[in-house]
Each structure stands twice: as structure tokens, then as C-alpha cells.
Amino acid sequence: MKYAIDKIENDVALLENIKDGSKKEVNIKDLPSNVIETDILSYDGKTYTLDNDEKELRIKEIREKMEKLRKKR
């Protein structure tokens, strides 16, 4: 499963499943130490790991959508 970090507040991160939009709270101690909001995490059932490739892909897709919107003006 893959999750986007929606927000980090106190010692809790709100994660959003990027497939179905469901959300869950996770203690930041259970995440990689260098995570920030907007990071993408892969979860194998035991461990969360940063997924920088997925994050870059999503950033690229968003930029492309924004560019299309600009051209429609």
C-alpha cells in the first residue's frame, strides 16, 4: 500500500491511502525519521519506507495538469 503524508501534528502523522483516499493516524516513531508532509510512503504490512520515485511521479503529474489548466485560459 502507498500513503501520502497529509499532515504531521505533535507525534502523529495523518496518512492518506493514495488509491482509495482512506485516512489513518500513525505515530511518527513508526515512520522513517526524515519524513515530511507530502512524502509518499510504501507500507509492506510491517514497515513504512519513503517512496521518492512515486513522489516524483505525482509531482510531475500535478505539474502537467496545472500546465494544461494554464493553457485553457
VEXVO-925814 format. One record per residue (C-alpha): residue in three letters; y, z, x. Coordinates in steps of 0.2 Angstrom, whole numbers, padded with zeros to 4 digits, always signed. Each point is the difference from the previous one (the first is absolute). Layout:
<rs>
ALAYZX...
</rs>
This chain:
<rs>
MET+0000+0000+0000LYS+0018-0003+0005TYR+0015+0011-0004ALA+0018-0002+0003ILE+0010+0016+0004ASP+0012+0002-0014LYS+0009+0015+0006ILE-0003+0015+0011GLU+0007+0017-0006ASN-0003+0017+0008ASP-0018-0001+0006VAL-0006-0012-0014ALA-0001-0019+0000LEU+0000-0010-0016LEU-0012-0015+0003GLU-0001-0015-0012ASN-0015-0011-0001ILE+0006-0017+0004LYS-0013-0008-0012ASP+0002+0010-0016GLY+0016+0010+0003SER-0009+0016-0003LYS+0008+0015+0010LYS-0006+0015+0008GLU+0007+0014+0011VAL-0007+0004+0017ASN+0004+0013+0013ILE+0008-0008+0015LYS-0012+0010+0011ASP-0013-0012-0006LEU+0010-0016+0005PRO+0004-0007+0017SER+0014+0010+0009ASN+0012-0014+0001VAL+0000-0007-0018ILE+0016-0004-0009GLU+0005-0005-0018THR-0005-0018-0003ASP-0015+0000+0012ILE-0016-0007-0006LEU-0016+0010+0003SER-0018-0005-0001TYR-0012+0014-0007ASP-0019-0001+0004GLY-0004+0015-0011LYS+0003+0012+0014THR+0014-0005+0011TYR+0017-0008-0002THR+0006-0012+0013LEU+0016-0010+0002ASP-0002-0019-0005ASN+0014-0008+0008ASP-0007-0018-0003GLU+0001+0003-0019LYS+0017+0008+0002GLU+0006-0016+0009LEU-0008-0011-0013ARG+0009+0009-0014ILE+0017+0000+0008LYS-0002-0019+0003GLU-0005-0003-0018ILE+0015+0010-0006ARG+0012-0010+0011GLU-0007-0016-0006LYS+0003+0006-0018MET+0017+0005+0003GLU+0004-0016+0009LYS-0006-0010-0016LEU+0011+0011-0011ARG+0015-0004+0011LYS-0003-0018-0001LYS-0001+0000-0019ARG+0019+0006-0001
</rs>
